[in-house]
Amino acid sequence: MSFAVIKTGGKQYLVSEGKKLKIEKLEAEEGKEVVFNEVLLLEGKNKLEIGSPLLTGAKVTGKVLKQGRADKIVVFKYKPKKRYKKKQGHRQSFTEVEITGVN
């Protein structure tokens, strides 16, 4: 079983074939294939390759399962004795991807 570490949306993810993950929103339609070219580490067939910082020629492919938004969180700011309070909500957009290939 091979795995890789990819970088997307300012974060790094440890992925392998068949794994589903929620990442920062990508501009891709549901059902389409997406390619991650920023591969930091690749392991397969008892061989470990580490990039400095990226590996050349390595890529990870995935299929977009869903575009969605996470649950709402409440952002509440409060300053005691100053009559200041501010309530705000936020829903983060995400893309759910299933990894189909690690090359």
DSSP file (Angstrom, degrees, kcal/mol; ACC not computed):
  #  RESIDUE AA STRUCTURE BP1 BP2  ACC     N-H-->O    O-->H-N    N-H-->O    O-->H-N    TCO  KAPPA ALPHA  PHI   PSI    X-CA   Y-CA   Z-CA
    1    1 A M              0   0    0      0, 0.0     2,-0.3     0, 0.0    15,-0.0   0.000 360.0 360.0 360.0 123.7    0.0    0.0    0.0
    2    2 A S        -     0   0    0     42,-0.1    15,-0.6   100,-0.1     2,-0.3  -0.692 360.0-176.4-100.2 153.1    1.5    3.3   -1.1
    3    3 A F  E     -AB  16  43A   0     40,-1.5    40,-2.8    -2,-0.3     2,-0.3  -0.925   4.9-165.5-141.2 166.8    0.9    6.7    0.5
    4    4 A A  E     -AB  15  42A   0     11,-2.5    11,-3.1    -2,-0.3     2,-0.5  -0.962  21.1-128.1-148.2 161.1    1.8   10.3   -0.1
    5    5 A V  E     -AB  14  41A   0     36,-2.2    35,-3.0    -2,-0.3    36,-1.2  -0.979  33.5-174.9-113.8 120.1    1.8   13.7    1.6
    6    6 A I  E     -AB  13  39A   0      7,-2.4     7,-2.5    -2,-0.5     2,-0.5  -0.755  18.0-139.2-113.7 161.3    0.2   16.4   -0.6
    7    7 A K  E     +A   12   0A   0     31,-2.1    31,-0.3    -2,-0.3     2,-0.3  -0.983  34.3 146.8-122.6 124.1   -0.2   20.1   -0.1
    8    8 A T  E >   +A   11   0A   0      3,-2.3     3,-1.5    -2,-0.5    16,-0.2  -0.969  63.8  10.2-154.3 141.2   -3.4   21.9   -1.0
    9    9 A G  T 3  S-     0   0    0     -2,-0.3     3,-0.1     1,-0.3    16,-0.1   0.761 127.8 -60.8  64.4  25.7   -5.2   24.9    0.4
   10   10 A G  T 3  S+     0   0    0      1,-0.3     2,-0.3    14,-0.1    -1,-0.3   0.553 119.2  95.3  80.0   7.1   -2.3   25.8    2.7
   11   11 A K  E <   -A    8   0A   0     -3,-1.5    -3,-2.3    13,-0.0     2,-0.4  -0.856  67.7-129.1-127.3 163.1   -2.5   22.4    4.5
   12   12 A Q  E     -A    7   0A   0     -2,-0.3     2,-0.4    -5,-0.2    -5,-0.2  -0.922  21.9-167.9-114.8 140.1   -0.7   19.1    4.2
   13   13 A Y  E     -A    6   0A   0     -7,-2.5    -7,-2.4    -2,-0.4     2,-0.7  -0.979  20.9-137.2-130.6 139.4   -2.6   15.8    4.0
   14   14 A L  E     +A    5   0A   0     -2,-0.4     2,-0.3    -9,-0.2    -9,-0.2  -0.868  39.7 178.2 -91.6 116.6   -1.4   12.1    4.3
   15   15 A V  E     +A    4   0A   0    -11,-3.1   -11,-2.5    -2,-0.7     2,-0.3  -0.863  19.5 174.4-125.5 154.4   -3.3   10.3    1.6
   16   16 A S  E >   -A    3   0A   0     -2,-0.3     3,-1.8   -13,-0.2    83,-0.3  -0.931  50.2 -66.8-145.8 167.7   -3.6    6.8    0.1
   17   17 A E  T 3  S+     0   0    0    -15,-0.6    83,-0.2    -2,-0.3     3,-0.1  -0.306 119.2  18.1 -61.6 136.3   -5.8    5.2   -2.5
   18   18 A G  T 3  S+     0   0    0     81,-3.0    -1,-0.3     1,-0.3     2,-0.2   0.303  90.2 133.9  88.6  -8.6   -9.4    4.9   -1.5
   19   19 A K    <   -     0   0    0     -3,-1.8    80,-2.7    80,-0.1     2,-0.4  -0.558  43.8-149.7 -79.7 138.1   -9.2    7.5    1.3
   20   20 A K  E     +D   98   0B   0     -2,-0.2     2,-0.3    78,-0.2    78,-0.2  -0.894  22.7 170.1-105.8 135.7  -11.9   10.2    1.5
   21   21 A L  E     -D   97   0B   0     76,-2.5    76,-2.8    -2,-0.4     2,-0.6  -0.993  32.9-128.7-146.0 153.0  -11.0   13.7    2.8
   22   22 A K  E     +D   96   0B   0     -2,-0.3     2,-0.2    74,-0.2    74,-0.2  -0.899  37.0 172.3-101.8 121.9  -12.5   17.1    3.1
   23   23 A I  E     -D   95   0B   0     72,-2.6    72,-2.3    -2,-0.6     3,-0.1  -0.689  42.4 -66.9-121.5 173.8  -10.2   19.8    1.9
   24   24 A E  E    S-D   94   0B   0    -16,-0.2    70,-0.2    -2,-0.2    -1,-0.2  -0.276  77.1 -72.7 -59.5 151.1  -10.4   23.6    1.2
   25   25 A K        -     0   0    0     68,-0.7     2,-0.3    69,-0.1    -1,-0.2  -0.172  51.0-164.7 -56.2 130.2  -12.8   24.4   -1.6
   26   26 A L        -     0   0    0      2,-0.1     2,-1.7    -3,-0.1    -1,-0.1  -0.873  28.5-118.0-110.9 148.3  -11.6   23.6   -5.1
   27   27 A E  S    S+     0   0    0     -2,-0.3     2,-0.3    68,-0.0    -2,-0.0  -0.584  74.1 114.5 -85.2  76.8  -13.1   25.0   -8.3
   28   28 A A        -     0   0    0     -2,-1.7    -2,-0.1     4,-0.0     2,-0.1  -0.994  63.8-116.9-145.3 144.5  -14.2   21.6   -9.7
   29   29 A E    >   -     0   0    0     -2,-0.3     3,-1.6     1,-0.1    35,-0.3  -0.393  42.9 -87.2 -79.8 158.9  -17.5   20.1  -10.4
   30   30 A E  T 3  S+     0   0    0      1,-0.2    35,-0.2    -2,-0.1    -1,-0.1  -0.413 114.5  22.8 -64.6 137.8  -18.8   17.0   -8.7
   31   31 A G  T 3  S+     0   0    0     33,-3.0    -1,-0.2     1,-0.3    34,-0.1   0.231  96.7 119.2  89.9 -13.9  -17.8   13.8  -10.4
   32   32 A K    <   -     0   0    0     -3,-1.6    32,-2.6    32,-0.1     2,-0.3  -0.403  65.7-113.1 -82.2 161.7  -14.8   15.4  -12.1
   33   33 A E  E     -E   63   0B   0     30,-0.2     2,-0.4    -2,-0.1    30,-0.2  -0.744  27.6-163.6 -95.9 143.5  -11.2   14.3  -11.6
   34   34 A V  E     -E   62   0B   0     28,-3.0    28,-2.6    -2,-0.3     2,-0.5  -0.967   6.5-147.6-127.8 143.7   -8.7   16.6   -9.9
   35   35 A V  E     -E   61   0B   0     -2,-0.4     2,-0.7    26,-0.2    26,-0.2  -0.943   0.7-155.4-116.6 129.7   -4.9   16.3   -9.9
   36   36 A F  E     +E   60   0B   0     24,-3.4    24,-2.1    -2,-0.5   -28,-0.1  -0.917  15.7 173.7-103.5 112.7   -2.6   17.3   -7.0
   37   37 A N        +     0   0    0     -2,-0.7     2,-1.6    22,-0.2    21,-0.2   0.641  57.8  87.7 -93.2 -17.3    0.9   18.2   -8.3
   38   38 A E        +     0   0    0    -31,-0.3   -31,-2.1    22,-0.1     2,-0.5  -0.621  56.7 166.1 -86.9  84.2    2.3   19.5   -5.0
   39   39 A V  E     +B    6   0A   0     -2,-1.6    16,-2.7    16,-0.4   -33,-0.2  -0.888  16.6 178.2-103.6 124.6    3.6   16.1   -3.6
   40   40 A L  E     +     0   0A   0    -35,-3.0    11,-2.6    -2,-0.5     2,-0.3   0.774  69.3  14.5 -94.7 -32.1    6.0   16.4   -0.6
   41   41 A L  E     -BC   5  50A   0    -36,-1.2   -36,-2.2     9,-0.2     2,-0.4  -0.998  60.3-170.4-148.6 142.0    6.6   12.7    0.2
   42   42 A L  E     -BC   4  49A   0      7,-2.5     7,-3.1    -2,-0.3     2,-0.4  -0.994   2.6-176.6-139.6 129.8    5.9    9.5   -1.7
   43   43 A E  E     +BC   3  48A   0    -40,-2.8   -40,-1.5    -2,-0.4     2,-0.3  -0.992  20.8 137.3-128.7 129.5    6.2    5.9   -0.4
   44   44 A G  E >   + C   0  47A   0      3,-2.2     3,-0.9    -2,-0.4   -42,-0.1  -0.907  61.9  10.5-169.3 141.3    5.6    2.8   -2.5
   45   45 A K  T 3  S-     0   0    0     -2,-0.3     3,-0.1     1,-0.3   -43,-0.1   0.901 128.0 -56.7  54.3  46.9    7.2   -0.6   -3.0
   46   46 A N  T 3  S+     0   0    0      1,-0.2     2,-0.4    -3,-0.0    -1,-0.3   0.751 114.3 116.8  58.9  28.0    9.5   -0.3    0.0
   47   47 A K  E <   -C   44   0A   0     -3,-0.9    -3,-2.2     2,-0.0     2,-0.5  -0.994  48.8-160.3-128.6 128.1   11.0    3.0   -1.4
   48   48 A L  E     -C   43   0A   0     -2,-0.4     2,-0.5    -5,-0.2    -5,-0.2  -0.929   6.1-171.4-111.4 124.9   10.6    6.3    0.3
   49   49 A E  E     -C   42   0A   0     -7,-3.1    -7,-2.5    -2,-0.5     2,-0.5  -0.968   1.5-168.6-117.4 129.2   11.1    9.6   -1.7
   50   50 A I  E     -C   41   0A   0     -2,-0.5    -9,-0.2    -9,-0.2     4,-0.1  -0.968  13.2-141.8-118.8 128.1   11.2   12.9    0.1
   51   51 A G        -     0   0    0    -11,-2.6     4,-0.2    -2,-0.5     3,-0.1  -0.385  15.6-121.7 -84.7 164.5   11.1   16.2   -1.9
   52   52 A S  S    S-     0   0    0      2,-0.9     2,-0.1    -2,-0.1   -12,-0.0  -0.645  99.9 -39.3-136.2  80.4   13.0   19.3   -1.2
   53   53 A P  S    S+     0   0    0      0, 0.0    -2,-0.3     0, 0.0     2,-0.3  -0.963 140.8  16.4 -87.4 -21.8   10.4   20.8   -0.9
   54   54 A L        -     0   0    0     -2,-0.1    -2,-0.9    -4,-0.1     2,-0.4  -0.809  68.7-122.3-115.2 153.8    8.4   19.1   -3.8
   55   55 A L        -     0   0    0    -16,-2.7     3,-0.4    -2,-0.3   -16,-0.4  -0.745  27.7-131.3 -87.8 137.5    8.9   15.9   -5.8
   56   56 A T  S    S+     0   0    0     -2,-0.4     3,-0.1     1,-0.2   -18,-0.0  -0.745  86.5  11.6 -90.4 136.2    9.2   16.4   -9.5
   57   57 A G  S    S+     0   0    0     -2,-0.4     2,-0.3     1,-0.3    -1,-0.2   0.369  96.4 120.6  84.0  -5.2    7.0   14.1  -11.7
   58   58 A A        +     0   0    0     -3,-0.4     2,-0.3   -21,-0.2   -19,-0.3  -0.717  34.8 169.4 -92.9 142.6    4.9   12.8   -8.8
   59   59 A K        -     0   0    0     -2,-0.3    44,-2.5    -3,-0.1     2,-0.4  -0.995  24.8-149.6-151.0 154.0    1.1   13.4   -8.8
   60   60 A V  E     -EF  36 102B   0    -24,-2.1   -24,-3.4    -2,-0.3     2,-0.3  -0.989  16.7-156.1-123.8 131.2   -1.9   12.3   -6.9
   61   61 A T  E     +EF  35 101B   0     40,-2.3    39,-2.0    -2,-0.4    40,-1.8  -0.813  15.2 172.8-109.6 150.3   -5.3   12.0   -8.6
   62   62 A G  E     -EF  34  99B   0    -28,-2.6   -28,-3.0    -2,-0.3     2,-0.4  -0.958  27.7-124.2-149.1 165.2   -8.7   12.2   -7.0
   63   63 A K  E     -EF  33  98B   0     35,-2.8    35,-2.5    -2,-0.3     2,-0.5  -0.957  27.4-123.6-116.6 131.2  -12.4   12.3   -7.8
   64   64 A V  E     + F   0  97B   0    -32,-2.6   -33,-3.0    -2,-0.4    33,-0.2  -0.619  31.3 174.5 -75.8 119.3  -14.6   15.1   -6.4
   65   65 A L  E     -     0   0B   0     31,-2.8     2,-0.3    -2,-0.5    32,-0.2   0.841  60.5  -4.8 -90.9 -40.5  -17.5   13.6   -4.5
   66   66 A K  E     - F   0  96B   0     30,-1.4    30,-3.2   -37,-0.1     2,-0.5  -0.995  46.2-146.8-159.1 143.8  -19.2   16.7   -3.1
   67   67 A Q  E     + F   0  95B   0     -2,-0.3     2,-0.3    28,-0.2    28,-0.2  -0.968  46.7 137.8-107.4 130.6  -19.0   20.4   -2.7
   68   68 A G  E     - F   0  94B   0     26,-2.4    26,-2.8    -2,-0.5     2,-0.4  -0.871  47.6-107.3-156.0-172.8  -20.5   21.6    0.6
   69   69 A R  E     - F   0  93B   0     -2,-0.3    24,-0.2    24,-0.3     3,-0.1  -0.990  31.6-122.9-132.0 141.2  -20.3   23.8    3.6
   70   70 A A        -     0   0    0     22,-3.0     3,-0.1    -2,-0.4    24,-0.0  -0.136  46.0 -71.5 -73.8 172.9  -19.4   22.8    7.1
   71   71 A D        -     0   0    0      1,-0.1    21,-0.4    20,-0.1     2,-0.2  -0.264  60.2 -94.5 -63.2 153.6  -21.7   23.3   10.2
   72   72 A K        -     0   0    0     19,-0.1     2,-0.3    -3,-0.1    19,-0.2  -0.489  37.9-162.4 -73.3 136.9  -22.1   26.9   11.4
   73   73 A I  E     -G   90   0C   0     17,-2.3    17,-1.8    -2,-0.2     2,-0.5  -0.879  15.8-127.6-113.2 153.9  -19.8   28.1   14.2
   74   74 A V  E     -G   89   0C   0     -2,-0.3     2,-0.6    15,-0.2    15,-0.2  -0.889  13.6-161.3-105.6 126.9  -20.5   31.1   16.4
   75   75 A V  E     -G   88   0C   0     13,-4.1    13,-2.6    -2,-0.5     2,-0.5  -0.936  16.2-179.2-105.8 114.7  -17.8   33.8   16.7
   76   76 A F  E     -G   87   0C   0     -2,-0.6     2,-0.4    11,-0.2    11,-0.2  -0.964   9.0-170.1-123.7 120.5  -18.6   35.9   19.8
   77   77 A K  E     +G   86   0C   0      9,-2.8     9,-2.5    -2,-0.5     2,-0.3  -0.894  11.5 174.0-109.1 138.7  -16.4   38.8   20.9
   78   78 A Y  E     -G   85   0C   0     -2,-0.4     7,-0.2     7,-0.2    -2,-0.0  -0.991  19.4-166.9-149.1 132.9  -17.0   40.5   24.3
   79   79 A K  E > > -G   84   0C   0      5,-2.2     3,-1.3    -2,-0.3     5,-1.0  -0.975  28.8-128.6-119.4 117.2  -15.2   43.2   26.2
   80   80 A P  T 3 5S+     0   0    0      0, 0.0     5,-0.0     0, 0.0    -2,-0.0  -0.332  85.6   7.3 -67.2 145.9  -16.3   43.5   29.9
   81   81 A K  T 3 5S+     0   0    0      1,-0.1     0, 0.0    -2,-0.0     0, 0.0   0.497 112.4  83.8  66.8   7.1  -17.4   46.8   31.3
   82   82 A K  T < 5S-     0   0    0     -3,-1.3    -1,-0.1     2,-0.2     3,-0.1   0.376  95.3-122.7-118.2   2.0  -17.2   48.5   27.8
   83   83 A R  T   5 +     0   0    0     -4,-0.3     2,-0.5     1,-0.2    -5,-0.0   0.846  65.6 138.8  57.5  36.7  -20.7   47.5   26.5
   84   84 A Y  E   < +G   79   0C   0     -5,-1.0    -5,-2.2     2,-0.0     2,-0.3  -0.953  14.7 146.8-116.4 122.3  -19.1   45.8   23.5
   85   85 A K  E     -G   78   0C   0     -2,-0.5     2,-0.4    -7,-0.2    -7,-0.2  -0.972  18.1-174.3-150.4 143.6  -20.3   42.5   22.1
   86   86 A K  E     -G   77   0C   0     -9,-2.5    -9,-2.8    -2,-0.3     2,-0.5  -0.983   5.1-164.9-141.6 123.7  -20.3   41.2   18.6
   87   87 A K  E     +G   76   0C   0     -2,-0.4     2,-0.3   -11,-0.2   -11,-0.2  -0.936  17.2 165.7-113.8 131.2  -21.9   37.9   17.5
   88   88 A Q  E     -G   75   0C   0    -13,-2.6   -13,-4.1    -2,-0.5     2,-0.3  -0.994  21.9-145.3-144.7 145.0  -21.1   36.5   14.1
   89   89 A G  E     -G   74   0C   0     -2,-0.3     2,-0.3   -15,-0.2   -15,-0.2  -0.761  12.6-168.3-109.7 159.3  -21.5   33.2   12.4
   90   90 A H  E     -G   73   0C   0    -17,-1.8   -17,-2.3    -2,-0.3     2,-0.4  -0.988  11.5-170.9-148.8 136.7  -19.3   31.4    9.9
   91   91 A R        -     0   0    0     -2,-0.3     2,-0.4   -19,-0.2   -19,-0.1  -0.983  20.9-143.7-127.3 119.3  -19.7   28.4    7.6
   92   92 A Q        -     0   0    0     -2,-0.4   -22,-3.0   -21,-0.4     2,-0.2  -0.656  14.0-131.1 -85.3 132.7  -16.5   27.1    5.9
   93   93 A S  E     + F   0  69B   0     -2,-0.4   -68,-0.7   -24,-0.2     2,-0.3  -0.556  32.1 177.8 -78.6 146.6  -16.8   25.8    2.3
   94   94 A F  E     -DF  24  68B   0    -26,-2.8   -26,-2.4    -2,-0.2     2,-0.4  -0.949  26.8-139.0-144.7 164.8  -15.2   22.5    1.5
   95   95 A T  E     -DF  23  67B   0    -72,-2.3   -72,-2.6    -2,-0.3     2,-0.5  -0.999  17.5-144.4-124.5 127.2  -14.7   19.9   -1.2
   96   96 A E  E     -DF  22  66B   0    -30,-3.2   -31,-2.8    -2,-0.4   -30,-1.4  -0.831  25.0-175.9 -93.7 125.8  -14.9   16.2   -0.4
   97   97 A V  E     -DF  21  64B   0    -76,-2.8   -76,-2.5    -2,-0.5     2,-0.5  -0.947  20.8-151.8-126.1 139.2  -12.4   14.2   -2.5
   98   98 A E  E     -DF  20  63B   0    -35,-2.5   -35,-2.8    -2,-0.4     2,-0.4  -0.961  26.4-127.3-108.5 126.4  -11.7   10.5   -2.8
   99   99 A I  E     + F   0  62B   0    -80,-2.7   -81,-3.0    -2,-0.5   -37,-0.3  -0.577  31.4 173.3 -76.4 126.1   -8.1    9.6   -3.8
  100  100 A T  E     +     0   0B   0    -39,-2.0     2,-0.3    -2,-0.4   -38,-0.2   0.676  60.1  16.1-106.7 -23.5   -8.0    7.3   -6.8
  101  101 A G  E     - F   0  61B   0    -40,-1.8   -40,-2.3   -85,-0.1     2,-0.5  -0.985  46.0-162.7-157.0 142.7   -4.3    7.1   -7.6
  102  102 A V  E       F   0  60B   0     -2,-0.3   -42,-0.2   -42,-0.2   -85,-0.1  -0.965 360.0 360.0-123.3 111.1   -0.9    7.8   -6.2
  103  103 A N              0   0    0    -44,-2.5   -43,-0.2    -2,-0.5    -1,-0.1   0.371 360.0 360.0-116.3 360.0    1.9    7.9   -8.9
